[in-house]
Each structure stands twice: as structure tokens, then as C-alpha cells.
């Protein structure tokens, strides 16, 4: 398991992971449960089951895409994440709408929730794409929140 006392990731890696977790609203990388492993001196992210929790209630999901994600304050890597602005600028541009669409298209139909919110798996996929594209629009409130939360720690 990753131990923040023993394992000290560099600022770029920590910032990238914090940025990604804030983007996908992953609430589950805390000191209690880091969901990270160290193997041969490399950090591996595991268990993204607590990410994208907006999809448990689709009401107002596009409006909520601009939420700042205050739970990022509990992220175990936040103290090490000194390059959040640089990472946001870099990956915010790299994660294009086409890339997001291509990733979301990989979701099997059986994984796409089919309650009465949308009429098809493709409509659900489109909602995920819309949500993520909205989160990536500038400014990114989740980045501002992470920077603010980090400033209270260091």
C-alpha cells in the first residue's frame, strides 16, 4: 500500500493524480484508504469505484459538472501536488472531446445504467461525455478548489 510518510511522489505526478481525481470526482483516495499501491518503486492507482458519483442522480448533472469538488481537501496526495495549475493547463488541452468520446465509447452496454433517465445506452454515454467536457471547460472550478485546499495544508 502507498504510505505518504514513506512514499513521497514528485509534484508533477501528485498534481496529475489530484487533478484527475478532481476531474472524475473520486472521493476515495484519502489517508484512510489511499487506493494506491507501490510496486517496484512505481505508484499504481487502483479502485476507481467511488469516481463519477454524479451518475447516481442524473438530476441537474450538467449544472453540477461545474461544482468545485470540495472533498478534494481529503486527498492523500494534495500536500505534494504543487503543480496543479500546470497540470490543468497541460491535460485540460490534451483531453480533447474526441478522446473523451473514444474512452466513453469503450463502456460496455451492460455497464451503462438503463433506468428511465435516458432511453438508450448511447444517450447515457453522451451524458458522460457532456459532463466531462463541461468539467474540462475553463475555468475549472475543481482546480481552483484543489489549489485553495492545498494552500490550507502547506
C-alpha positions as CSV (number, residue, x, y, z in Angstrom):
1,X,0.0,0.0,0.0
2,X,1.0,3.6,-0.6
3,X,2.2,5.3,2.6
4,X,2.5,9.1,2.4
5,X,5.1,9.1,5.1
6,X,7.4,6.7,3.3
7,X,6.5,7.3,-0.3
8,X,6.8,10.9,-1.5
9,X,5.8,11.3,-5.1
10,X,7.1,14.2,-7.1
11,X,5.0,17.3,-7.5
12,X,4.1,16.6,-11.2
13,X,2.9,13.0,-10.5
14,X,1.0,14.0,-7.4
15,X,-0.6,17.0,-9.2
16,X,-1.6,14.9,-12.1
17,X,-3.4,12.3,-9.9
18,X,-5.1,15.0,-7.8
19,X,-6.2,16.8,-11.0
20,X,-7.6,13.6,-12.5
21,X,-9.4,12.6,-9.3
22,X,-10.9,16.1,-9.0
23,X,-12.0,15.8,-12.6
24,X,-13.7,12.5,-12.1
25,X,-14.9,13.4,-8.6
26,X,-13.1,10.5,-7.0
27,X,-13.8,10.7,-3.2
28,X,-11.7,7.7,-2.3
29,X,-8.0,8.5,-2.1
30,X,-7.8,9.5,1.5
31,X,-5.3,8.7,4.2
32,X,-7.7,6.0,5.4
33,X,-8.0,4.3,2.1
34,X,-5.5,5.6,-0.5
35,X,-6.4,3.1,-3.3
36,X,-2.8,3.3,-4.5
37,X,-0.1,0.7,-4.5
38,X,3.7,0.9,-4.6
39,X,5.3,-1.8,-6.7
40,X,9.0,-1.7,-7.7
41,X,9.1,2.0,-6.7
42,X,6.2,2.9,-9.0
43,X,2.8,4.2,-7.9
44,X,-0.3,2.5,-9.2
45,X,-3.8,3.7,-8.9
46,X,-6.4,1.1,-8.1
47,X,-10.2,1.0,-7.4
48,X,-11.9,3.9,-9.1
49,X,-15.3,2.7,-7.8
50,X,-16.0,5.9,-6.0
51,X,-15.4,8.1,-9.0
52,X,-18.1,9.8,-11.1
53,X,-20.6,9.7,-8.3
54,X,-22.8,12.2,-10.1
55,X,-24.2,9.4,-12.1
56,X,-26.1,8.1,-9.1
57,X,-28.5,11.0,-9.6
58,X,-28.8,12.5,-13.1
59,X,-30.9,15.4,-11.9
60,X,-29.0,18.6,-12.8
61,X,-25.9,16.7,-13.7
62,X,-24.7,19.3,-16.3
63,X,-25.1,22.1,-13.7
64,X,-23.2,20.0,-11.2
65,X,-20.4,19.5,-13.7
66,X,-19.2,22.9,-12.6
67,X,-19.1,22.1,-8.9
68,X,-15.8,22.7,-7.3
69,X,-15.5,19.3,-5.6
70,X,-14.6,20.4,-2.0
71,X,-13.9,16.8,-1.0
72,X,-10.5,17.1,-2.8
73,X,-9.3,18.5,0.5
74,X,-9.1,14.9,1.8
75,X,-6.9,13.7,-1.0
76,X,-3.8,12.0,0.4
77,X,-1.6,13.5,-2.4
78,X,-2.8,17.0,-2.1
79,X,0.2,18.2,0.1
80,X,2.6,17.0,-2.7
81,X,0.6,18.5,-5.6
82,X,2.4,21.7,-6.1
83,X,1.9,21.9,-9.9
84,X,-1.9,21.8,-10.2
85,X,-2.1,24.9,-12.5
86,X,0.5,23.5,-14.9
87,X,-1.2,20.1,-15.0
88,X,-4.6,21.6,-15.5
89,X,-3.3,23.6,-18.5
90,X,-1.5,20.6,-19.9
91,X,-4.1,17.9,-19.5
92,X,-7.0,20.2,-20.0
93,X,-5.8,20.7,-23.6
94,X,-4.8,17.0,-24.2
95,X,-8.1,15.6,-23.1
96,X,-10.0,16.6,-26.2
97,X,-13.7,15.9,-26.9
98,X,-12.7,13.2,-29.3
99,X,-10.5,11.4,-26.7
100,X,-13.3,11.6,-24.1
101,X,-15.8,10.3,-26.6
102,X,-13.5,7.4,-27.6
103,X,-13.0,6.5,-23.9
104,X,-16.7,6.6,-23.1
105,X,-17.5,4.5,-26.2
106,X,-15.5,1.7,-24.6
107,X,-18.0,1.4,-21.8
108,X,-19.9,-1.9,-22.4
109,X,-23.7,-1.6,-22.7
110,X,-24.1,-3.8,-19.6
111,X,-22.2,-1.2,-17.5
112,X,-24.3,1.7,-18.6
113,X,-27.2,2.3,-16.3
114,X,-30.5,1.9,-18.1
115,X,-33.1,3.4,-15.8
116,X,-35.7,5.8,-17.1
117,X,-33.4,8.8,-17.2
118,X,-32.3,8.2,-20.8
119,X,-33.7,6.0,-23.5
120,X,-30.6,4.1,-24.5
121,X,-27.0,3.2,-23.6
122,X,-25.8,5.7,-26.2
123,X,-27.8,8.5,-24.5
124,X,-26.1,7.6,-21.2
125,X,-22.7,7.7,-22.9
126,X,-23.5,11.1,-24.4
127,X,-24.4,12.3,-20.9
128,X,-21.0,11.2,-19.6
129,X,-19.2,12.9,-22.5
130,X,-21.2,16.1,-21.9
131,X,-20.5,16.0,-18.1
132,X,-16.7,15.5,-18.6
133,X,-16.5,18.1,-21.3
134,X,-18.2,20.6,-19.1
135,X,-15.8,19.8,-16.2
136,X,-12.9,20.5,-18.6
137,X,-14.2,23.9,-19.7
138,X,-12.2,26.8,-18.5
139,X,-12.1,27.9,-15.8
140,X,-12.0,24.6,-14.0
141,X,-13.6,25.2,-10.6
142,X,-12.3,21.9,-9.3
143,X,-8.7,23.0,-10.0
144,X,-9.3,26.3,-8.1
145,X,-10.8,24.3,-5.2
146,X,-7.8,21.9,-5.1
147,X,-5.4,24.9,-5.1
148,X,-7.3,26.6,-2.3
149,X,-7.5,23.4,-0.3
150,X,-3.8,22.8,-0.7
151,X,-2.9,26.3,0.4
152,X,-4.6,25.5,3.7
153,X,-2.4,22.4,4.2
154,X,1.1,23.8,3.3
